[in-house]
Amino acid sequence: MMEQEQNHQKIGQELQLFTTLEEAPGMPFFLPKGMVIRNELESLWKSLHQQNGYEEIRTPIMMKQHIWEQSGHWDHYHENMFFSQVDQHSYALKPMSCPGAVLLYNQKRRSYKELPVRYAELGLVHRYEQSGSLNGLLRVRSFTQDDAHLFVRLDQIEEELANVIKLVEQVYSHFGFDYHVELSTRPPNSMGSDEQWSLAERALESVLKAKTIDYQLNPGDGAFYGPKIDFHLKDSKGRSWQCGTIQLDFQMPEKFNCSYIDSENQQQTPILIHRAIYGAIERFMAVLIEHYEGAFPYWLAPVQVVLLPIHESHLDYAQSVQETLKAAGVRVELEKPDQSFKARIRKAKKEKVPYLFIIGNNEKDSASVSVQDRAQNQLNQTVVDFLAQRQEDSLS
């Protein structure tokens, strides 16, 4: 297990993706190349959420302690929280984003016609973890959850759950992950009535059966406010990682007096679906580093192309190719002929760059490039042809 856990840190250091420092234990620092990966993950997330009818929000990372008492986190989670005093008031750094989403929902009077309300948030959260358990990006104290909170009517639960599962499948398809599903039921330390828990568990089970998804029952491992569906990804080494989760919650809307007016002009309480797909950006990145062993697919790679002019006389043409690629949005680096050609080839391969463009006399004279991919397949083509092929790949 330790070898597995150290691996993403070793690769992350070699590829200059992130670092951890004693000045902020459990709070990783992201280097420029690591930020490329983060930004690509967030861009994919935002695009798919917009397509699926979500509205993006942002809520404060710190709120007054009474909010966490009202939500139930104080009773069930306070040992994992950070607290502070500001203006003689007790505050807590948020360990989860749900109370903030609930407060936003309550900012206006709601009609049944408005539901479902789908709020999505890349929320920075903080949780206290023992110093001995901290591990790179896998176990941290500060991380970004790809949260969503859906306020739904009783008659919308199953349709919205099915739509969430569809979105989970859309996201994971970009990485080629297989996964298995677990359904976790009421834990001993929980809130709410037997009737609410029974209804929520039946709804989750019904959706899984309707979508013919095989699942494993995990009794007593639900969240304190509701049962959940967890998605366990299988990486290239056959290891399992719990990432995505869908949780059905009758408790928090009641605790915060959330309401909407139904078709009979009566006040009703919505049901809350909590949901994350990556789980946490940091942990998901660790899984990807392990899964790809640092050899990221083209769309996710921090550097997508390295240009290798063989001699100084090829540098002007290589720079013009670099400008063309940059204008097309390609992340490209130019390795000038300050070192031997073999040394520059070794460096690019060690950095696991998807494509090398080798430029010599033939390429300069024919306005082409010699392209080598990570599998060492080689072909000569124009830059225009290369860009067209990458565009075709991204659409397939």
VENWOJO-V963193 format. One record per residue. N is the residue number from 0. RES is the residue in one small letter. PHI is phi in whole degrees, 0 to 359 (none if undefined). PSI is psi as a letter, one per 40 degrees, with the letter a starting at -180 (NA if undefined). OMEGA is omega as a letter, one per 30 degrees, with the letter a starting at -180 (NA if undefined). Layout:
n=N res=RES phi=PHI psi=PSI omega=OMEGA
n=N res=RES phi=PHI psi=PSI omega=OMEGA
This chain:
n=0 res=m phi=none psi=d omega=a
n=1 res=m phi=297 psi=d omega=l
n=2 res=e phi=298 psi=d omega=l
n=3 res=q phi=299 psi=d omega=a
n=4 res=e phi=290 psi=d omega=a
n=5 res=q phi=284 psi=d omega=a
n=6 res=n phi=298 psi=d omega=a
n=7 res=h phi=293 psi=d omega=l
n=8 res=q phi=289 psi=d omega=l
n=9 res=k phi=297 psi=d omega=l
n=10 res=i phi=294 psi=d omega=l
n=11 res=g phi=300 psi=d omega=l
n=12 res=q phi=288 psi=d omega=a
n=13 res=e phi=298 psi=d omega=a
n=14 res=l phi=268 psi=e omega=l
n=15 res=q phi=57 psi=f omega=a
n=16 res=l phi=263 psi=d omega=a
n=17 res=f phi=203 psi=i omega=l
n=18 res=t phi=213 psi=i omega=l
n=19 res=t phi=239 psi=i omega=a
n=20 res=l phi=232 psi=i omega=l
n=21 res=e phi=296 psi=d omega=l
n=22 res=e phi=293 psi=e omega=l
n=23 res=a phi=211 psi=g omega=a
n=24 res=p phi=300 psi=h omega=l
n=25 res=g phi=77 psi=e omega=a
n=26 res=m phi=233 psi=g omega=a
n=27 res=p phi=294 psi=i omega=l
n=28 res=f phi=257 psi=h omega=a
n=29 res=f phi=257 psi=h omega=l
n=30 res=l phi=278 psi=i omega=a
n=31 res=p phi=308 psi=d omega=a
n=32 res=k phi=289 psi=d omega=l
n=33 res=g phi=293 psi=d omega=l
n=34 res=m phi=293 psi=d omega=l
n=35 res=v phi=301 psi=d omega=a
n=36 res=i phi=295 psi=d omega=l
n=37 res=r phi=306 psi=d omega=a
n=38 res=n phi=296 psi=d omega=l
n=39 res=e phi=293 psi=d omega=l
n=40 res=l phi=296 psi=d omega=a
n=41 res=e phi=291 psi=d omega=l
n=42 res=s phi=297 psi=d omega=l
n=43 res=l phi=300 psi=d omega=a
n=44 res=w phi=301 psi=d omega=a
n=45 res=k phi=295 psi=d omega=a
n=46 res=s phi=299 psi=d omega=a
n=47 res=l phi=291 psi=d omega=l
n=48 res=h phi=290 psi=d omega=l
n=49 res=q phi=299 psi=d omega=l
n=50 res=q phi=294 psi=d omega=a
n=51 res=n phi=254 psi=f omega=l
n=52 res=g phi=81 psi=f omega=l
n=53 res=y phi=265 psi=i omega=l
n=54 res=e phi=249 psi=h omega=a
n=55 res=e phi=274 psi=h omega=l
n=56 res=i phi=232 psi=i omega=l
n=57 res=r phi=216 psi=h omega=a
n=58 res=t phi=239 psi=i omega=a
n=59 res=p phi=298 psi=i omega=l
n=60 res=i phi=277 psi=e omega=a
n=61 res=m phi=224 psi=h omega=l
n=62 res=m phi=221 psi=i omega=a
n=63 res=k phi=297 psi=i omega=a
n=64 res=q phi=300 psi=d omega=a
n=65 res=h phi=297 psi=d omega=l
n=66 res=i phi=296 psi=d omega=a
n=67 res=w phi=286 psi=d omega=l
n=68 res=e phi=291 psi=d omega=l
n=69 res=q phi=294 psi=d omega=a
n=70 res=s phi=285 psi=d omega=a
n=71 res=g phi=100 psi=e omega=a
n=72 res=h phi=293 psi=d omega=a
n=73 res=w phi=299 psi=d omega=a
n=74 res=d phi=285 psi=d omega=a
n=75 res=h phi=250 psi=e omega=a
n=76 res=y phi=215 psi=e omega=a
n=77 res=h phi=297 psi=d omega=a
n=78 res=e phi=291 psi=e omega=l
n=79 res=n phi=257 psi=e omega=a
n=80 res=m phi=248 psi=i omega=l
n=81 res=f phi=256 psi=h omega=a
n=82 res=f phi=235 psi=i omega=l
n=83 res=s phi=207 psi=i omega=l
n=84 res=q phi=251 psi=h omega=l
n=85 res=v phi=224 psi=h omega=l
n=86 res=d phi=52 psi=f omega=l
n=87 res=q phi=64 psi=e omega=l
n=88 res=h phi=245 psi=i omega=l
n=89 res=s phi=273 psi=h omega=l
n=90 res=y phi=238 psi=i omega=l
n=91 res=a phi=226 psi=h omega=l
n=92 res=l phi=289 psi=h omega=a
n=93 res=k phi=289 psi=h omega=l
n=94 res=p phi=270 psi=e omega=l
n=95 res=m phi=211 psi=i omega=a
n=96 res=s phi=262 psi=e omega=a
n=97 res=c phi=300 psi=d omega=a
n=98 res=p phi=300 psi=d omega=l
n=99 res=g phi=296 psi=d omega=l
n=100 res=a phi=296 psi=d omega=l
n=101 res=v phi=295 psi=d omega=l
n=102 res=l phi=298 psi=d omega=l
n=103 res=l phi=292 psi=d omega=l
n=104 res=y phi=304 psi=d omega=a
n=105 res=n phi=280 psi=e omega=a
n=106 res=q phi=285 psi=e omega=l
n=107 res=k phi=212 psi=i omega=l
n=108 res=r phi=286 psi=h omega=a
n=109 res=r phi=247 psi=i omega=l
n=110 res=s phi=257 psi=i omega=l
n=111 res=y phi=301 psi=d omega=a
n=112 res=k phi=290 psi=d omega=a
n=113 res=e phi=282 psi=d omega=a
n=114 res=l phi=278 psi=i omega=g
n=115 res=p phi=281 psi=i omega=l
n=116 res=v phi=262 psi=h omega=a
n=117 res=r phi=244 psi=h omega=l
n=118 res=y phi=260 psi=h omega=l
n=119 res=a phi=240 psi=i omega=a
n=120 res=e phi=212 psi=h omega=l
n=121 res=l phi=271 psi=g omega=a
n=122 res=g phi=261 psi=h omega=l
n=123 res=l phi=285 psi=h omega=a
n=124 res=v phi=235 psi=i omega=l
n=125 res=h phi=228 psi=h omega=l
n=126 res=r phi=224 psi=h omega=l
n=127 res=y phi=281 psi=h omega=l
n=128 res=e phi=243 psi=i omega=l
n=129 res=q phi=302 psi=h omega=a
n=130 res=s phi=302 psi=d omega=a
n=131 res=g phi=289 psi=e omega=a
n=132 res=s phi=263 psi=e omega=a
n=133 res=l phi=295 psi=h omega=a
n=134 res=n phi=204 psi=g omega=l
n=135 res=g phi=53 psi=b omega=l
n=136 res=l phi=261 psi=e omega=a
n=137 res=l phi=282 psi=d omega=l
n=138 res=r phi=226 psi=h omega=a
n=139 res=v phi=226 psi=i omega=l
n=140 res=r phi=257 psi=e omega=a
n=141 res=s phi=229 psi=h omega=a
n=142 res=f phi=204 psi=i omega=a
n=143 res=t phi=251 psi=h omega=l
n=144 res=q phi=272 psi=h omega=l
n=145 res=d phi=271 psi=g omega=a
n=146 res=d phi=280 psi=i omega=l
n=147 res=a phi=213 psi=i omega=l
n=148 res=h phi=228 psi=h omega=a
n=149 res=l phi=249 psi=h omega=l
n=150 res=f phi=262 psi=h omega=a
n=151 res=v phi=229 psi=i omega=l
n=152 res=r phi=278 psi=i omega=a
n=153 res=l phi=302 psi=d omega=a
n=154 res=d phi=284 psi=e omega=a
n=155 res=q phi=257 psi=e omega=a
n=156 res=i phi=304 psi=d omega=a
n=157 res=e phi=292 psi=d omega=l
n=158 res=e phi=296 psi=d omega=a
n=159 res=e phi=292 psi=d omega=l
n=160 res=l phi=299 psi=d omega=l
n=161 res=a phi=297 psi=d omega=l
n=162 res=n phi=293 psi=d omega=l
n=163 res=v phi=296 psi=d omega=l
n=164 res=i phi=299 psi=d omega=l
n=165 res=k phi=299 psi=d omega=l
n=166 res=l phi=293 psi=d omega=l
n=167 res=v phi=303 psi=d omega=l
n=168 res=e phi=297 psi=d omega=l
n=169 res=q phi=299 psi=d omega=a
n=170 res=v phi=294 psi=d omega=a
n=171 res=y phi=294 psi=d omega=a
n=172 res=s phi=297 psi=d omega=l
n=173 res=h phi=288 psi=e omega=a
n=174 res=f phi=244 psi=e omega=l
n=175 res=g phi=72 psi=f omega=a
n=176 res=f phi=281 psi=h omega=l
n=177 res=d phi=272 psi=i omega=l
n=178 res=y phi=206 psi=i omega=l
n=179 res=h phi=237 psi=i omega=a
n=180 res=v phi=240 psi=h omega=l
n=181 res=e phi=238 psi=i omega=l
n=182 res=l phi=252 psi=h omega=a
n=183 res=s phi=254 psi=h omega=a
n=184 res=t phi=255 psi=a omega=a
n=185 res=r phi=303 psi=h omega=l
n=186 res=p phi=275 psi=i omega=l
n=187 res=p phi=299 psi=d omega=a
n=188 res=n phi=264 psi=g omega=a
n=189 res=s phi=224 psi=i omega=l
n=190 res=m phi=248 psi=i omega=l
n=191 res=g phi=105 psi=i omega=a
n=192 res=s phi=274 psi=i omega=l
n=193 res=d phi=300 psi=d omega=a
n=194 res=e phi=297 psi=d omega=a
n=195 res=q phi=296 psi=d omega=a
n=196 res=w phi=295 psi=d omega=l
n=197 res=s phi=297 psi=d omega=l
n=198 res=l phi=298 psi=d omega=a
n=199 res=a phi=295 psi=d omega=a
n=200 res=e phi=296 psi=d omega=l
n=201 res=r phi=296 psi=d omega=a
n=202 res=a phi=296 psi=d omega=l
n=203 res=l phi=296 psi=d omega=a
n=204 res=e phi=295 psi=d omega=a
n=205 res=s phi=297 psi=d omega=a
n=206 res=v phi=293 psi=d omega=l
n=207 res=l phi=298 psi=d omega=l
n=208 res=k phi=290 psi=d omega=a
n=209 res=a phi=296 psi=d omega=l
n=210 res=k phi=268 psi=e omega=l
n=211 res=t phi=50 psi=f omega=l
n=212 res=i phi=264 psi=h omega=l
n=213 res=d phi=293 psi=i omega=a
n=214 res=y phi=214 psi=i omega=l
n=215 res=q phi=255 psi=h omega=l
n=216 res=l phi=279 psi=h omega=a
n=217 res=n phi=237 psi=g omega=a
n=218 res=p phi=298 psi=h omega=l
n=219 res=g phi=77 psi=e omega=a
n=220 res=d phi=247 psi=e omega=l
n=221 res=g phi=289 psi=i omega=l
n=222 res=a phi=289 psi=i omega=a
n=223 res=f phi=293 psi=e omega=a
n=224 res=y phi=252 psi=e omega=l
n=225 res=g phi=175 psi=i omega=l
n=226 res=p phi=287 psi=i omega=a
n=227 res=k phi=210 psi=i omega=l
n=228 res=i phi=252 psi=h omega=l
n=229 res=d phi=246 psi=i omega=l
n=230 res=f phi=251 psi=h omega=a
n=231 res=h phi=252 psi=h omega=a
n=232 res=l phi=277 psi=i omega=l
n=233 res=k phi=252 psi=h omega=a
n=234 res=d phi=271 psi=a omega=a
n=235 res=s phi=293 psi=e omega=l
n=236 res=k phi=261 psi=e omega=l
n=237 res=g phi=82 psi=e omega=a
n=238 res=r phi=273 psi=i omega=a
n=239 res=s phi=254 psi=h omega=l
n=240 res=w phi=228 psi=h omega=l
n=241 res=q phi=278 psi=h omega=a
n=242 res=c phi=235 psi=c omega=a
n=243 res=g phi=286 psi=i omega=l
n=244 res=t phi=209 psi=i omega=l
n=245 res=i phi=230 psi=h omega=a
n=246 res=q phi=233 psi=h omega=a
n=247 res=l phi=252 psi=h omega=a
n=248 res=d phi=229 psi=h omega=l
n=249 res=f phi=266 psi=e omega=a
n=250 res=q phi=277 psi=d omega=a
n=251 res=m phi=297 psi=d omega=l
n=252 res=p phi=301 psi=d omega=l
n=253 res=e phi=291 psi=d omega=a
n=254 res=k phi=297 psi=d omega=a
n=255 res=f phi=257 psi=e omega=l
n=256 res=n phi=55 psi=f omega=l
n=257 res=c phi=292 psi=i omega=a
n=258 res=s phi=205 psi=i omega=l
n=259 res=y phi=212 psi=i omega=l
n=260 res=i phi=263 psi=h omega=a
n=261 res=d phi=276 psi=a omega=a
n=262 res=s phi=293 psi=e omega=l
n=263 res=e phi=263 psi=e omega=a
n=264 res=n phi=64 psi=f omega=l
n=265 res=q phi=255 psi=i omega=l
n=266 res=q phi=278 psi=h omega=l
n=267 res=q phi=233 psi=i omega=l
n=268 res=t phi=258 psi=h omega=l
n=269 res=p phi=287 psi=i omega=l
n=270 res=i phi=257 psi=i omega=a
n=271 res=l phi=250 psi=h omega=l
n=272 res=i phi=256 psi=h omega=l
n=273 res=h phi=268 psi=i omega=a
n=274 res=r phi=201 psi=h omega=l
n=275 res=a phi=224 psi=i omega=a
n=276 res=i phi=248 psi=d omega=l
n=277 res=y phi=294 psi=d omega=a
n=278 res=g phi=94 psi=c omega=l
n=279 res=a phi=209 psi=h omega=a
n=280 res=i phi=302 psi=d omega=a
n=281 res=e phi=296 psi=d omega=a
n=282 res=r phi=294 psi=d omega=l
n=283 res=f phi=296 psi=d omega=l
n=284 res=m phi=297 psi=d omega=l
n=285 res=a phi=300 psi=d omega=l
n=286 res=v phi=297 psi=d omega=l
n=287 res=l phi=296 psi=d omega=l
n=288 res=i phi=300 psi=d omega=l
n=289 res=e phi=294 psi=d omega=a
n=290 res=h phi=297 psi=d omega=a
n=291 res=y phi=267 psi=e omega=a
n=292 res=e phi=53 psi=f omega=l
n=293 res=g phi=84 psi=e omega=l
n=294 res=a phi=268 psi=g omega=a
n=295 res=f phi=290 psi=i omega=l
n=296 res=p phi=299 psi=i omega=a
n=297 res=y phi=309 psi=d omega=a
n=298 res=w phi=293 psi=d omega=a
n=299 res=l phi=256 psi=e omega=a
n=300 res=a phi=294 psi=h omega=l
n=301 res=p phi=301 psi=d omega=l
n=302 res=v phi=241 psi=h omega=a
n=303 res=q phi=265 psi=d omega=a
n=304 res=v phi=220 psi=h omega=l
n=305 res=v phi=244 psi=h omega=l
n=306 res=l phi=266 psi=h omega=a
n=307 res=l phi=233 psi=g omega=l
n=308 res=p phi=292 psi=h omega=a
n=309 res=i phi=289 psi=d omega=a
n=310 res=h phi=231 psi=i omega=l
n=311 res=e phi=303 psi=d omega=a
n=312 res=s phi=294 psi=e omega=a
n=313 res=h phi=262 psi=e omega=a
n=314 res=l phi=291 psi=d omega=a
n=315 res=d phi=299 psi=d omega=l
n=316 res=y phi=294 psi=d omega=l
n=317 res=a phi=299 psi=d omega=l
n=318 res=q phi=292 psi=d omega=l
n=319 res=s phi=291 psi=d omega=l
n=320 res=v phi=295 psi=d omega=l
n=321 res=q phi=300 psi=d omega=a
n=322 res=e phi=296 psi=d omega=l
n=323 res=t phi=297 psi=d omega=a
n=324 res=l phi=294 psi=d omega=l
n=325 res=k phi=300 psi=d omega=l
n=326 res=a phi=297 psi=d omega=l
n=327 res=a phi=270 psi=e omega=l
n=328 res=g phi=86 psi=e omega=l
n=329 res=v phi=279 psi=h omega=l
n=330 res=r phi=275 psi=h omega=a
n=331 res=v phi=230 psi=i omega=l
n=332 res=e phi=236 psi=i omega=l
n=333 res=l phi=251 psi=h omega=l
n=334 res=e phi=266 psi=h omega=a
n=335 res=k phi=293 psi=i omega=a
n=336 res=p phi=283 psi=f omega=l
n=337 res=d phi=275 psi=d omega=l
n=338 res=q phi=244 psi=i omega=l
n=339 res=s phi=295 psi=i omega=a
n=340 res=f phi=299 psi=d omega=a
n=341 res=k phi=296 psi=d omega=l
n=342 res=a phi=295 psi=d omega=l
n=343 res=r phi=289 psi=d omega=l
n=344 res=i phi=298 psi=d omega=a
n=345 res=r phi=300 psi=d omega=a
n=346 res=k phi=299 psi=d omega=a
n=347 res=a phi=296 psi=d omega=l
n=348 res=k phi=291 psi=d omega=l
n=349 res=k phi=296 psi=d omega=l
n=350 res=e phi=277 psi=e omega=l
n=351 res=k phi=58 psi=f omega=l
n=352 res=v phi=288 psi=h omega=a
n=353 res=p phi=300 psi=d omega=a
n=354 res=y phi=224 psi=h omega=l
n=355 res=l phi=250 psi=h omega=l
n=356 res=f phi=253 psi=h omega=l
n=357 res=i phi=264 psi=h omega=a
n=358 res=i phi=234 psi=h omega=l
n=359 res=g phi=231 psi=a omega=a
n=360 res=n phi=298 psi=d omega=a
n=361 res=n phi=300 psi=d omega=a
n=362 res=e phi=293 psi=d omega=l
n=363 res=k phi=296 psi=d omega=a
n=364 res=d phi=290 psi=d omega=a
n=365 res=s phi=260 psi=e omega=a
n=366 res=a phi=52 psi=f omega=l
n=367 res=s phi=230 psi=a omega=l
n=368 res=v phi=221 psi=i omega=l
n=369 res=s phi=262 psi=h omega=a
n=370 res=v phi=261 psi=h omega=l
n=371 res=q phi=236 psi=h omega=l
n=372 res=d phi=265 psi=a omega=a
n=373 res=r phi=295 psi=d omega=l
n=374 res=a phi=276 psi=e omega=l
n=375 res=q phi=66 psi=f omega=l
n=376 res=n phi=291 psi=i omega=a
n=377 res=q phi=230 psi=h omega=l
n=378 res=l phi=207 psi=i omega=l
n=379 res=n phi=255 psi=h omega=l
n=380 res=q phi=204 psi=i omega=l
n=381 res=t phi=281 psi=i omega=l
n=382 res=v phi=297 psi=d omega=l
n=383 res=v phi=300 psi=d omega=l
n=384 res=d phi=298 psi=d omega=l
n=385 res=f phi=299 psi=d omega=a
n=386 res=l phi=296 psi=d omega=l
n=387 res=a phi=296 psi=d omega=l
n=388 res=q phi=294 psi=d omega=l
n=389 res=r phi=294 psi=d omega=l
n=390 res=q phi=296 psi=d omega=l
n=391 res=e phi=296 psi=d omega=l
n=392 res=d phi=299 psi=d omega=a
n=393 res=s phi=290 psi=d omega=a
n=394 res=l phi=267 psi=e omega=a
n=395 res=s phi=274 psi=NA omega=NA
